[in-house]
Amino acid sequence: MQTRVLTGITTTGTPHLGNYVGAIRPAIAASRRPDVDAFFFMADYHALIKSDDPARIERSRLEIAATWLAAGLDPNKATFYLQSDIPEIPELTWFLTCVTAKGLLNRAHAYKAAVDKNVETGEDSDAGITAGLYMYPVLMAADILAFDAQQVPVGRDQIQHIEMARDIAQRFNHIYGRDFFVLPEVVIEEQVATLPGLDGRKMSKSYDNTIPLFAGGSKQLRETILRIVTDSRTPGEPKDPESSALFTIFHAFASETESMAFRRALEEGIGWGEAKQVLYERLEADLAPMRERYENLMARPADIEDILREGARKARAIAGPKIAALRDAIGLRSMSSLSSMAAGKPRQAAKTAKPPRFASFRDSDGSFRFRLFSSEGDELLLSKSFKDPKEAGGVQRRLKTLGGAAATLHSLPRSLVLELDGEPIATAPDYADDMERDEALTYLRAALDLLAEQEKSE
């Protein structure tokens, strides 16, 4: 059984060596595990809170997507998408906003820190604070809850946001009387490697002490490494590996055997200039192949966009039905359902008072298929082709006991796909628009529920 793990990627700035070792490399390694269903999204809506420079936002999205792909993220194994390509996220953000207590948002660390800074400088407490910053926790909750993410790996500074997402989800579930949302669990990244920067402090854009990952190529990498601050010990004098930024960075990339050899060289008095050259060569061995992939991707932005759009399609196949169910729950239903209720008739979603029925047939190529019809004769599903009629019958028997809640249904632009055991086995007819498709999704789940109820009673 897989665990869905969701990771947001900030889309501001240019990735550096610390980002790779501390976040990119371990996240990609985790995404390759067979027990993980990995979701990675480019948090470009969040970036708008931090930056109002369109060129920077545009460039950063491209650079960071190319970086993760070049570093080994496999879009066939992970779902990789742009936050802004998922219209269900802002819609869900508003649904959640309408149940979120203002007092909860008042306690958010980022908002409180901004207020405290204003008070300290004698400004109005809300000076320069946007509603975007204030509402950040709700948008983050929507990022997580739209996909029923079970685990969210974060640093300690982000724990509060996951706790708030749980609080918001529980409140929504309570108000509308059903467990619509999976409550996400925090995964604390205790072992995240932290690299020292050029000045010995933590490598960070805030300190302007970073070593570029790909920017500037090998020449820039070498020149930056030569600027790492070292002590005044001369060639021949022993150096302390434990206090050396060079050794810490080297060890993050090297094998134990390589690290031991570099440690001995430092202890035996290698000169700092020579040690920096050794570090450069070790980093370049790992980074050069990735940099080549990165540069190829950067030269083909349309290919990156295609990958992200395919990821968005996969993500929306999950978020779309979720939002359709939520719209129904909170009363944003088709107007036709109101006219039926006003006339004393049940809603169309429950129109199948008599059970739906299957109709099997043989196709022109000799294969076997079946249709699922509502009690009124509307076609709900058309199966794929089966070579063996027994196999087609077995699928029908499973559908009779499945029930609507357990059905895996994916939304296409104008249709629906039903899966069993991860394999598409039937499709719905084409619909006129998204609203008609989403309404049909509700009807189909209701029909599957009626089939299951009938099977139990027989």
GULOMI-88522 format. One line per 2 residues: for each residue x negated, y negated, z of C-alpha. Coordinates in Angstrom, 1 decimal. Layout:
! GULOMI-88522
X,Y,Z; ...
END
This chain:
! GULOMI-88522
0.0,0.0,0.0; -1.4,-3.4,-1.0
-1.5,-6.5,1.2; -0.7,-9.8,-0.6
-3.5,-12.3,0.3; -3.2,-15.9,-0.9
-6.0,-18.4,-1.2; -5.8,-22.0,-2.1
-8.7,-23.7,-4.0; -9.2,-27.4,-3.6
-9.6,-29.2,-6.9; -11.7,-32.2,-6.0
-15.4,-32.5,-6.4; -18.0,-30.3,-8.1
-18.8,-26.8,-6.6; -22.1,-26.5,-4.8
-24.2,-23.6,-3.4; -22.5,-23.8,0.0
-19.1,-23.4,-1.6; -20.3,-20.3,-3.5
-21.8,-18.5,-0.5; -19.2,-19.6,2.0
-16.0,-19.2,0.0; -16.2,-18.2,-3.6
-18.4,-15.1,-3.4; -16.6,-13.4,-0.4
-13.1,-14.2,-1.7; -13.9,-12.6,-5.1
-15.4,-9.6,-3.4; -12.2,-9.2,-1.3
-10.0,-9.5,-4.4; -11.7,-6.4,-5.9
-10.5,-4.1,-3.0; -7.7,-1.7,-4.1
-5.6,-2.5,-1.0; -5.5,-6.2,-1.8
-3.0,-8.0,-4.0; -4.9,-11.3,-4.5
-3.4,-14.6,-5.3; -5.7,-17.6,-6.0
-4.2,-21.0,-6.9; -5.8,-24.2,-7.9
-4.3,-26.7,-5.4; -4.0,-29.6,-7.8
-0.9,-31.1,-6.1; -2.9,-31.2,-2.9
-5.7,-32.9,-4.7; -3.4,-35.9,-5.4
-3.4,-36.6,-1.6; -7.1,-37.0,-1.6
-7.8,-38.7,-5.0; -6.0,-41.2,-7.2
-8.6,-40.9,-10.0; -6.9,-39.0,-12.9
-10.2,-38.4,-14.7; -11.7,-36.8,-11.6
-8.6,-34.6,-11.0; -8.6,-33.5,-14.7
-12.4,-32.7,-14.7; -12.4,-31.0,-11.4
-9.6,-28.6,-12.3; -11.5,-27.5,-15.3
-14.9,-27.2,-13.5; -13.5,-25.3,-10.6
-11.5,-22.8,-12.6; -14.5,-22.2,-14.8
-16.7,-21.7,-11.7; -14.4,-19.0,-10.2
-14.2,-17.2,-13.5; -17.9,-17.4,-14.1
-18.6,-16.1,-10.6; -16.7,-12.9,-11.3
-13.0,-13.5,-10.5; -11.0,-11.0,-12.7
-7.7,-12.5,-13.7; -6.5,-9.0,-14.6
-6.8,-7.9,-11.0; -5.9,-11.2,-9.3
-3.2,-13.7,-10.0; -5.0,-16.9,-10.8
-2.9,-20.0,-11.5; -2.5,-23.8,-11.2
-0.2,-24.9,-8.4; 1.3,-27.5,-10.8
2.3,-24.8,-13.3; 4.8,-23.4,-10.7
7.9,-25.6,-10.7; 9.4,-23.4,-8.0
6.8,-24.8,-5.5; 8.1,-28.4,-5.4
11.7,-27.1,-5.4; 10.9,-24.9,-2.4
9.0,-27.8,-0.8; 12.3,-29.8,-0.8
14.3,-26.9,0.6; 11.8,-26.5,3.4
11.6,-30.3,4.0; 15.3,-30.3,4.8
14.9,-27.9,7.7; 11.5,-29.1,9.0
11.6,-31.1,12.2; 9.8,-34.5,12.0
8.3,-33.8,15.4; 6.5,-30.8,14.0
4.9,-32.9,11.2; 4.0,-35.6,13.8
1.7,-33.1,15.5; -0.2,-32.2,12.3
-4.0,-32.6,12.9; -4.7,-34.6,9.7
-1.9,-37.0,10.3; -2.7,-37.5,13.9
-6.4,-38.1,13.1; -5.5,-40.8,10.5
-3.2,-42.5,13.0; -5.9,-42.4,15.8
-8.4,-43.9,13.4; -6.1,-46.8,12.6
-5.4,-47.4,16.3; -9.1,-47.4,17.1
-9.7,-50.1,14.5; -6.8,-52.2,15.5
-4.7,-51.5,12.4; -1.0,-50.6,12.2
-0.8,-46.9,13.2; 0.5,-45.9,9.7
-1.7,-48.2,7.6; -2.9,-46.4,4.5
-1.2,-43.2,5.4; 0.9,-41.8,2.5
4.0,-39.6,2.7; 1.9,-37.1,0.8
-0.5,-36.7,3.7; 2.4,-36.5,6.1
4.2,-33.8,4.1; 1.1,-31.8,3.3
2.0,-29.0,5.8; 5.4,-28.5,4.1
3.8,-28.2,0.6; 1.3,-25.8,2.0
4.1,-23.7,3.5; 5.9,-23.6,0.1
2.6,-22.4,-1.5; 2.6,-19.5,0.8
6.3,-18.6,1.3; 7.1,-18.7,-2.4
5.1,-15.5,-2.9; 5.8,-13.7,0.4
2.0,-13.8,1.1; 1.2,-11.6,4.1
-2.2,-12.9,4.8; -3.9,-16.3,4.3
-7.6,-16.5,4.9; -8.6,-19.9,6.4
-11.2,-21.7,8.5; -10.3,-22.7,12.0
-9.4,-26.2,10.9; -6.5,-24.7,8.9
-4.9,-22.4,11.5; -2.3,-25.0,12.5
-1.0,-25.2,8.9; -0.3,-21.4,8.8
1.4,-21.6,12.2; 3.5,-24.4,10.9
4.4,-22.4,7.8; 5.6,-19.6,10.1
7.6,-22.1,12.2; 9.3,-23.5,9.1
10.1,-20.1,7.7; 11.6,-18.9,10.9
13.8,-22.0,11.1; 15.0,-21.5,7.6
15.7,-17.8,8.2; 17.6,-18.7,11.4
19.7,-21.5,9.8; 20.8,-19.3,6.8
21.1,-16.1,8.7; 18.7,-13.8,6.9
15.0,-13.0,6.7; 14.4,-14.8,3.4
10.6,-15.2,4.1; 7.8,-13.0,5.1
5.9,-14.6,8.0; 2.3,-15.1,7.0
-0.6,-14.0,9.2; -3.7,-16.1,9.7
-7.0,-14.4,8.7; -9.8,-16.3,10.4
-13.0,-16.4,8.4; -15.3,-16.0,11.3
-18.3,-14.7,9.3; -18.3,-17.3,6.6
-21.9,-18.1,5.7; -22.9,-21.7,6.2
-25.9,-23.0,4.2; -28.1,-25.9,5.3
-28.3,-28.8,2.9; -31.2,-30.9,1.8
-31.5,-32.6,5.2; -31.0,-29.5,7.3
-27.4,-30.3,8.3; -24.5,-28.2,7.0
-24.3,-28.4,3.2; -21.4,-30.8,2.5
-20.4,-33.4,0.0; -19.7,-35.6,3.1
-23.4,-35.7,3.9; -24.5,-36.0,0.3
-26.9,-33.1,0.8; -25.7,-30.5,-1.5
-27.4,-28.2,-4.0; -25.4,-28.0,-7.3
-24.2,-24.5,-8.3; -24.1,-25.1,-12.1
-24.2,-28.8,-12.7; -27.3,-30.1,-14.3
-28.6,-26.6,-15.2; -31.8,-24.9,-14.0
-33.7,-28.2,-14.2; -31.4,-29.9,-11.8
-31.4,-26.8,-9.5; -35.2,-26.9,-9.3
-35.5,-30.6,-8.8; -32.9,-30.5,-6.0
-34.7,-27.6,-4.2; -37.9,-29.6,-4.3
-36.1,-32.3,-2.3; -35.3,-30.0,0.7
-36.7,-31.5,3.8; -39.5,-29.5,5.5
-41.9,-30.1,8.4; -45.5,-31.4,8.1
-47.2,-28.0,8.4; -49.8,-27.6,5.6
-50.7,-24.6,3.5; -52.3,-22.0,5.6
-50.4,-22.9,8.8; -47.7,-20.4,9.9
-44.1,-21.5,9.3; -41.1,-20.6,11.4
-38.5,-18.8,9.2; -35.7,-19.2,11.7
-35.9,-23.0,11.6; -36.5,-23.2,7.9
-33.6,-24.2,5.5; -35.6,-22.5,2.7
-35.4,-19.1,4.4; -31.7,-19.4,5.3
-30.8,-20.2,1.8; -33.1,-17.5,0.4
-31.6,-14.9,2.7; -28.1,-15.6,1.6
-29.0,-14.4,-1.9; -31.8,-11.9,-1.4
-31.9,-8.2,-0.4; -33.3,-7.3,3.0
-36.6,-6.2,1.4; -36.9,-9.5,-0.4
-36.0,-11.5,2.7; -38.7,-9.6,4.8
-41.3,-10.4,2.2; -40.4,-14.1,2.2
-40.4,-14.1,6.0; -43.9,-12.7,6.0
-45.1,-15.2,3.4; -43.9,-18.1,5.6
-45.4,-16.6,8.7; -48.7,-16.2,6.9
-48.8,-19.8,5.9; -47.5,-20.1,2.3
-47.3,-23.8,1.3; -43.9,-25.5,1.2
-44.2,-26.3,-2.5; -44.9,-22.7,-3.3
-42.1,-21.6,-1.0; -39.7,-23.8,-2.8
-40.7,-22.4,-6.1; -40.1,-18.9,-4.7
-36.6,-20.0,-3.6; -35.8,-21.5,-6.9
-36.8,-18.4,-8.8; -34.7,-16.2,-6.5
-31.6,-18.4,-6.9; -32.1,-18.8,-10.7
-32.1,-15.0,-11.0; -28.5,-14.9,-9.7
-27.2,-18.2,-11.0; -28.5,-18.1,-14.6
-26.1,-15.4,-15.9; -23.2,-17.1,-14.1
-24.2,-20.5,-15.4; -24.2,-19.1,-19.0
-20.7,-17.8,-18.5; -19.7,-21.1,-16.9
-21.0,-23.2,-19.8; -19.3,-20.9,-22.3
-16.0,-21.4,-20.5; -16.4,-25.1,-20.2
-16.9,-25.2,-24.0; -13.5,-23.4,-24.4
-11.0,-25.2,-22.1; -8.1,-23.7,-24.0
-9.2,-20.2,-23.0; -9.2,-21.3,-19.3
-5.8,-22.8,-19.8; -4.5,-19.5,-21.3
-5.8,-17.5,-18.3; -4.1,-19.9,-15.9
-0.9,-19.9,-17.8; -0.8,-16.1,-17.8
-1.4,-16.2,-14.0; 1.4,-18.7,-13.7
3.7,-16.4,-15.6; 2.9,-13.5,-13.2
3.3,-15.8,-10.2; 6.7,-17.2,-11.5
8.0,-13.6,-12.0; 7.9,-13.5,-8.1
8.8,-17.1,-7.2; 11.7,-17.4,-9.7
13.9,-14.7,-8.2; 13.0,-15.9,-4.7
14.2,-19.5,-5.5; 17.3,-18.1,-7.3
18.2,-16.2,-4.1; 17.5,-19.3,-1.9
19.6,-21.6,-4.2; 22.5,-19.2,-3.8
22.0,-19.0,0.0; 22.0,-22.7,0.5
25.0,-23.4,-1.7; 23.4,-24.6,-5.0
25.4,-22.1,-7.0; 27.1,-22.2,-10.4
30.2,-24.4,-10.5; 32.1,-21.5,-12.0
31.9,-19.6,-8.7; 33.8,-22.5,-7.0
36.7,-22.3,-9.4; 36.9,-18.5,-8.8
37.0,-19.1,-5.1; 39.6,-21.8,-5.4
41.8,-19.5,-7.3; 41.6,-16.9,-4.5
39.2,-14.7,-6.5; 35.9,-13.3,-5.3
32.7,-14.9,-6.6; 31.4,-13.5,-9.9
28.3,-12.2,-8.1; 30.7,-9.8,-6.3
33.0,-9.3,-9.3; 32.1,-5.6,-9.6
34.8,-4.4,-7.1; 34.8,-1.3,-9.2
31.4,0.3,-9.5; 29.2,-0.4,-12.5
28.6,2.5,-14.9; 25.8,4.0,-17.0
26.1,4.9,-20.7; 23.5,7.1,-22.2
22.8,7.3,-25.9; 20.3,8.6,-28.5
18.4,6.0,-30.5; 17.8,6.2,-34.2
14.2,7.5,-33.6; 15.5,10.4,-31.6
14.5,8.9,-28.2; 17.0,8.6,-25.3
18.1,5.4,-23.6; 20.9,4.1,-21.4
22.7,0.9,-20.6; 24.1,-0.3,-17.3
27.5,-2.0,-17.6; 29.5,-4.0,-15.0
33.0,-2.9,-14.3; 34.2,-5.5,-16.8
32.0,-4.1,-19.5; 29.3,-6.7,-19.5
25.8,-5.3,-20.3; 23.5,-5.7,-17.3
20.5,-3.6,-18.4; 19.1,-1.7,-21.4
16.5,0.9,-20.6; 13.3,1.6,-22.4
13.0,4.7,-24.7; 12.5,8.1,-23.1
11.4,11.2,-25.0; 13.1,13.5,-22.5
16.8,13.1,-21.6; 16.0,14.6,-18.2
13.6,11.8,-17.5; 16.2,9.2,-18.5
18.7,10.9,-16.2; 16.2,10.9,-13.3
15.7,7.2,-13.7; 19.5,6.7,-13.6
19.7,8.8,-10.4; 17.1,6.6,-8.8
18.9,3.4,-9.8; 22.1,4.7,-8.2
20.4,4.8,-4.8; 18.0,1.9,-5.1
20.1,-1.1,-3.9; 19.7,-4.7,-4.9
17.3,-5.7,-2.2; 14.8,-3.0,-3.0
14.9,-3.6,-6.8; 11.7,-5.1,-8.3
13.1,-7.6,-10.8; 10.9,-10.1,-12.7
12.1,-13.2,-14.4; 11.1,-13.9,-18.0
11.9,-17.3,-19.7; 15.3,-16.0,-20.8
15.6,-12.5,-19.5; 14.9,-10.1,-16.6
12.8,-7.0,-16.3; 13.4,-4.1,-13.8
10.4,-2.1,-12.7; 10.1,1.3,-11.0
6.7,2.3,-9.5; 5.1,-0.7,-11.2
6.4,0.2,-14.7; 9.0,-1.7,-16.6
11.9,0.6,-17.3; 14.8,-1.7,-18.3
15.5,-5.3,-19.5; 18.5,-7.5,-19.2
20.1,-9.3,-22.3; 18.8,-12.7,-23.4
20.5,-15.6,-21.5; 21.2,-19.1,-22.7
19.1,-20.8,-20.1; 17.3,-20.4,-16.7
20.5,-21.0,-14.7; 22.4,-18.3,-16.5
19.4,-15.9,-16.1; 19.2,-16.7,-12.3
22.9,-16.2,-12.0; 22.6,-12.8,-13.8
19.9,-11.9,-11.3; 22.3,-12.3,-8.5
25.0,-10.2,-10.3; 22.6,-7.5,-11.1
21.4,-7.1,-7.5; 25.1,-7.0,-6.4
25.8,-4.3,-9.0; 22.9,-2.2,-7.7
24.2,-2.6,-4.2; 27.6,-1.3,-5.3
26.1,1.7,-7.0; 24.2,2.5,-3.8
27.3,2.2,-1.7; 29.2,4.4,-4.0
26.4,7.1,-4.0; 26.5,7.1,-0.2
30.2,7.5,0.0; 30.3,10.5,-2.3
END
